Amino acid sequence: MPLAGNITAMRVIVQRVKEASVAVAGNITGRIGQGLLVLAGFEAADQPADLEWMAQKLVKLRIFPDEQGVMNRSVADIGGEILAVSQFTLYASTKKGNRPSWGRAARGDISQPLFEGFVGCLSNTLERQVPTGIFAADMQVSLVNDGPVSIVIDSRNPE
């Protein structure tokens, strides 16, 4: 069930991938084969219900092809994996000037526990460990986008 309102929301960009990895200082911290790369951003008012709703949505999202080539299968259906990367820049505001503002993004002391809770929800829902980057690190994300398929989802403004 979608959450009411659209004042605050957890936001993700989900990409269907053939493979993806994240590295910090040249060391791979997370790697997956076929599945979903999830870039996740948080606002200060996000709640556990946002995390759980998003995890359920992502694991059940039918964006993988079936035998007829129709996007009708989920990451769970195909036995795929999920790589989660925290990304505060999803809340960039470019209304004024050319330098983005990050005012809507939750501070690190708020967003880190939210991200860790989200990864826990994903792992529980997918029933396998979800690899990640390192929170607040300078990360390099590599992926082979499959399709390409890239979707933006807000927990409180589902479209």
NORJO-V354054 format. One record per residue. SS is DSSP state (hx for helix, st for strand, lp for the rest). Layout:
SS / SS
This chain:
lp / lp / lp / lp / lp / lp / lp / lp / lp / lp / st / st / st / st / st / st / st / st / st / st / st / st / st / st / lp / lp / st / st / st / st / st / st / lp / lp / st / st / st / st / st / st / st / lp / lp / lp / lp / lp / lp / hx / hx / hx / hx / hx / hx / hx / hx / hx / hx / hx / hx / hx / lp / lp / lp / st / st / lp / lp / lp / lp / lp / st / st / st / lp / lp / lp / lp / lp / lp / lp / st / st / st / st / st / st / lp / hx / hx / hx / hx / lp / st / lp / lp / lp / lp / lp / lp / lp / st / lp / lp / lp / lp / lp / lp / hx / hx / hx / hx / hx / hx / hx / hx / hx / hx / hx / hx / hx / hx / hx / hx / hx / hx / hx / lp / lp / lp / lp / st / st / lp / lp / lp / lp / lp / lp / st / st / st / st / st / st / st / st / st / st / st / st / st / st / st / st / lp / lp / lp / lp / lp
